[in-house]
Amino acid sequence: MSKFYFFIWLRWALFVSFSSIFFASIFSAIVSLYLYVKQGLPSLNTELISALFEIFSFWFVLLWSITLLLSLFLSLKYIFNICYGEYKIELLSCLKNDKQELIEFIGYGDLVKVWRKWFMLLIWIVASEIIIALALVYLFSSSVSLFSWFNTYILYGFILLAGYFSFMILTMKCKRIRLTKC
């Protein structure tokens, strides 16, 4: 069973990582290119390339936050109906006439309620991880500032770690998700 959750998590983590970084890079490059064109296409030199890289880096961090949310939503669709180690996660329709039916072709509209539950679960797990990390930093560090270690990339690591545990909890607690043998 742990192999199943690991492969689901690995596929999810790779999808979230690649798609969020890819889209953030594309959008940051578009912003940098727009600002370069708006300045009248000056000739490229080392200072200008350095400035464009700084603009790209600034926008990358901001846009990565947005594309990460988008990727989290898009990624949930691809964990369903895929067999790993004799198990698969199935999405069920809403309860109608005391009967739930399996949704074979999952659309993004089918995911909204499940995604809200999963996203709130993810937030709570990440918050717990941050509190534990904060306690460890407080106990084992002599730093004056408790949050000097915290940045976007650390938060992203916490999100990836929380994703693993969230899939286990979600399959047990959500009534619209069923874990079955395949």
Secondary structure, DSSP 8 states (H G I E B T S, - for coil): -HHHHHHHHHHHHHHHHHHHHHHHHHHHHHHHHHHHHHTT-----HHHHHHHHHHHHHHHHHHHHHHHHHHHHHHHGGGBT--BTTEEEEEB---BTTB--B-SS--GGGGHHHHHHHHHHHHHHHHHHHHHHHHHHHHH---S-TTTT--HHHHHHHHHHHHHHHHHHHHHH-TTEEEEE-
